[in-house]
Amino acid sequence: MSRRFPTLRSWTGGAAGLTLAALVVVELSRRGEEVAVPAPAASCVTTRPSRAITSRAMTVLCDDVYAEAGLDARELDDLRRAREEAGRSLRRVFGTQRSTPLVLFCRSAACKAAFGAPSSAAAADDLGFASAEVALDDGSVAPSAVVVTGPVSGTARILTHELVHAEMKAWAPYDAIPTWFNEGAATFVANEPACDPARPPSDVDVTSLTTKARWQRHLQASGKTRETYCAARAQVATWMGRFETDALRGEALATLLTSVAKGTRFDDALDAVR
Ligand SMILES: [Zn+2]
């Protein structure tokens, strides 16, 4: 298998082989020695009755996780595994998570459209997005929800990408962080979309795509969606390269987001984290 992206491989390799059933997980401390920390809860478990979303034909898979109705047992198992894999990927970066978005798995375009996907994109099998205003049957509205295509081969990675956005947003408002960094960080952590390091870098300065509007205008005008995500990822990877371990990278990201949330200009905060 080709070596896609050395930085990411070392990033994602840290917790390989650990299972959620373990009582403790071993992580590297700041100084590099191994320390035992309590294992986080499994990502797809049922511990309580969940509120239903019958208006959009979603069945409950486990706590805070829903699947489009009509999937068979194997497909539901695939989705459970995808949820757990995405949870592990996220925990490698954000040890303590602040976000608890509902996860909504949709296989059909109609399901994605029902949660707000534009008709031009709803059929894509790599689509994931945040959905506002997901109403539950008890009349409450979920404060945060992500919609992910699944089950498809990329479901775990697509979900990881969306969960990174949700988590970063819980540390600092989305618009306080330049869009290229939001997208680059989500792409870097999730390896989604996948990037080929052999391809020449995009000739666009992605760091000029600071707002969602500019980002989307650029994607529409250029048609270079993957290249743009990968260029943003490369920028974030360069910054992440300052830090040697997964733990230090996660800490650096948390420090950056906290600093911006307190009012520091993003560029200053980015330079200051060392
Ligand atoms: Zn994204």
Boltz pocket constraint, residues with backbone or C-beta under 6 A from the ligand:
constraints:
  - pocket:
      binder: B
      contacts: [[A, 161], [A, 165], [A, 182], [A, 183], [A, 186]]
      max_distance: 6.0
